[in-house]
Amino acid sequence: MSIRPILIHPDPRLKKVADPVADISDELRALSDDMLATMYNAPGIGLAAPQIGVMKRVIVLDCEKEEGTEPKPLVMFNPEIIASSDEQSTYEEGCLSIPEIYAEVTRPKLVTARWIDRDGNEQQQEFDELWATCVQHEIDHLDGKLFIDYLKPLKRQMITRKMTKLKRDRAREAS
């Protein structure tokens, strides 16, 4: 397993739609292991393959954040939301590709997702609360959408300028 660099917004790859996974290979399982290692290292609760520059429909998540609870890593290939509640919930979302920026986003409170697991089996599960928010946030990444796309244009532009400056500063530090 290796920790991969996470792309920082604005990066054109974060705005592209990821390609479906044809079949589950050892290479894709290794990618999902790297993604989990990268997510836990960040630390974060979700990561989509486009965030590490891989344009495949793969996400990983683990919303167990309580101290002392067992991790519950979840790997999803070709995930999709097949049902969502009318009831909404609002969470303060953040993103590993938009470090240190948080904003409230309202999404369906309950969602049912379908995906293919690491063994190539189709899975389906209902998610609620933080898990529902996280799975929707990560699937958005596969469709080239960021959580800041739910914000008003002025706030989005301000965040984008801040991220551009952060990338410039990091490039200077690295040279």
N, C-alpha and C positions, 0 to 999 in steps of 0.2 A: 504494500500500500504506500502511496505517496501523496503528499499534500500538494495540491495544484494551485497555481496563482489564480485569484479571483479577479475577473474583469470589473473595472470601475466605470460607471456611467459618466459621461456619454461614451459609448463604444457602439459602433454600428451593429455588431453581432448581437447585442442585447435587444435590438429592435427587429430582428429577423425571426421568422417562423421556423421552428426546428423540424427536422425530418422524422417521420415515423421510424421506429425500429422494426426491421424485417423479421429477425428471429434472435433469440437470446443466445449469445455466444460467450465463450470464456472471456473474450476481450471486453464485452459489455459488462459482464459480472465484475471484472477487474476495474473498469471505469466506475461502477457503482461503489465499489470498496474505496476507491480514491476519493469519490465525492463525499462519502460518509466521513472519512478521515479529515477531509478539507473542512466540511461543515462543523464537525466537533472541534477542530482546531481553531476555527475563526473567532469565537464560538458563535454558532447559529442554530436555528431549529429547522432550517430547510435550505436546499440548494438544488438548482436546476442545471443540467448539463451546459446550456448556453452561457451560464455564468463563468464557466471555466473554458469557454471557447469551443465546446463540442456541440455541434448543431444536431443533436439527437433528442428525441422525446423521452428523456430520463429525468426523474426527480428523486430526491431522497429527503426524508424528514424524520424528526424525532422531537415531539413537543413535550416530552417528559422533562420538566425543568426543576421539579422539587428535589431538594437535597436528599440523598439517600434512596431515591426511587431508581428502579432498574431502567436502563435505557430501553427504548422501544423503537429501534431503527426500522424504517419502512422504505423499501426501494420499489419504485413504480416505473415500469416501462409502458409507453403509450397511454398515460393516464388521461381519463376524461371524466367530466362531471356529467352524470346522466340524470340527476334530479337535484333540485334545490328548493329549500323552504321559502315561503313568502316572508316569513319572519326574518328580520335582519339583526345583525349585531355589529357593533363598532369596536374595533381594536386599534391600538396604536401600533402601526406596522413599521418595521424597519427592513433593511435589505443589505445583504453582504456586499452587493454591488453599489450601494449608496451608503457608505459607512457613516455612522454617527448622526444620521438624519432619521427622524421619526415623524409620522403624521397619522391622524385618525382616518381610517378607511372603513366604510360600511359595506358589508357583503351579506349574502344569505347566511343565516345562523346554522342551518343544517344542510349538508350536501351528501349525495351518494356518488361515490367515484367507482369507476371500473378501470382495471389496469392488468398488466401481465407481470407476474412476479419473477424472481430470479431463476425459478425452475421452469419458466415458460407456461405456467398455469394462469388462467384468467381468474382474477379476484374481483370481488365487489364488496364495498363496505360503506356504512353510513358514518359520517364524521360530524362532530358538533363542536361548538365553541372555538377554542384556539386551533384545534386540529382542522376544523372546517376552513378557518381563515387561512391557515398555512397551506393546505392542499390547493386552495383556489389561487393563492399568491404564486405558488410554484408553477402551477399549470399556466397561469398568465405569462410567466417567463417563456414557456414553450411557444407561446403565440406572439412573442415580441412585445409584451406589455409589462410595464413596471408599475409598482404601486403609486408612484408619483403621477401616473397618467390619470388617476382618479381625482387629483387635486385641481384647484383652479389654476389657469394658465400662469398667472403672475407668480404664484408660489412655486410652481413647477420650474419656471425659468430661473428663479432665485436659487433653487436647489441645484439645477444644472450648472449654473455659474460657479457655485461653491465646489461642486465635484470637479469641474474643469481646473479650478485653482488647486485643489487637492492633488490631482494627477500631475500638474505642473510642478508643485512642490516636491512630490515624491520622486519625480524624474530628476530634479535637481539634486536631491539628497543621494540618489543612486549613482550619480556621475561624479 
